[in-house]
Amino acid sequence: MKISEKILRHTRKADTTLVALVVLLMIAGLVLLYSTSAYNGRVKFNDPAYYFKKQLFAGILGFVGMYLISSMDYHRLLKYAPWLYLLSLGLSTAVLFVGSSINGSRRWLTIGPLSFQPSEFAKVAVILFLTWMVEKTKQKLSGWKFMVMVFVGVLPIVALVGSNNLSTAVIILGIAVILIFVTNPRYLPFVGVAGAGTVLVAVFLSLESYRLERLAIWRNPEAYEKGFQTIQGLYAIGSGGVFGKGIGSSLQKLGFVPEAQNDMIFSIICEETGLVGACLVILAFGLLIWRLMVTAVHAPDLAGTLIASGIMGHIAIQVILNIAVVTNTIPNTGITLPFISYGGTSVAFLLAEMGLALSVTRMRR
């Protein structure tokens, strides 16, 4: 009897705790998004629910996708991983030539009335592709050759995405490092990886003057006009106090924090719900990451462990970087807060990733 047949004999229901956490974050995200975006929606589109309705539509599509993917055997999906990765390369290349520019960034492809970010699809494709590579490789997982092979494998998509979206490129690299770490029993090679990564980032930052300017703004935002968003975000966080001003009562969202419903939404959460609300949001993400870790530990095979670990790493990296940017702990990199920041493509593919995780939980030990 094949291993996959033995696994399918132990199929169970999906992890209800994981489902509940995802639903909780989506509901909370929609409420917080409506509160944050109502002013901008009214001013720009004469509809305070404009952003809310678009996010709700993307969320419904995402939940349908999550359900369908969770019902599949993830081993079957892995067979298509190389083709999905090639598709992500093609879409990311297309963005460079025919992509739409929104707010000064060329990151979207437009098909009729719909637009989406291929970089969000790339995150899912990379998780599946690297898992497929590990499953198919004949090299020892602890060897340098394997580590080099993985980085060479993801380098094309990192270069394409990083040309106009450095933050997503960093996330993709982070996912690759986490998956290598999960499969590698040794720690010493990661010292070399960290050193090489530091040099790579330093060189990449020095290639464009605006990236160095971001570092200068981060060190002293009051000295630069572009530091306005960071300063206003910090004002929002400080004015929230312990319990906040109340949902819908933010002042900074009234044009002071530009596009508050996007990357800086956590600052408005702090202003309206205070330290208590911010901690509850962080707790919800912490529980989701913990549940994904449990899924990885109890996965029936290495492929399931890597898929769950990649998704866990993606969520953890994105949450940490977003909150670090909003609090000016690191330079501004334009990273959204999962399930909460406005972005239909991001929400849809995040829910698709949750479907992958749920597919693993259906076959857990």
Secondary structure, 3 states (H helix, E strand, C coil): CCHHHHHHHCCCCCCHHHHHHHHHHHHHHHHHHHHHHHHHHHHHHCCCCHHHHHHHHHHHHHHHHHHHHHCCCHHHHHHCHHHHHHHHHHHHHHHHHHCEEECCEEEEEEECCEEECHHHHHHHHHHHHHHHHHHHCCCCCCCHHHHHHHHHHHHHHHHHHHCCCHHHHHHHHHHHHHHHHHHCCCCCHHHHHHHHHHHHHHHHHHCCHHHHHHHHHHHCHHHCHHHHHHHHHHHHHHHHCCCCCCCCCCCCCCCCCCCCCCCCHHHHHHHHHHHHHHHHHHHHHHHHHHHHHHHHHCCCCHHHHHHHHHHHHHHHHHHHHHHHHHCCCCCCCCCCCCCCCCCHHHHHHHHHHHHHHHHHHCCCC
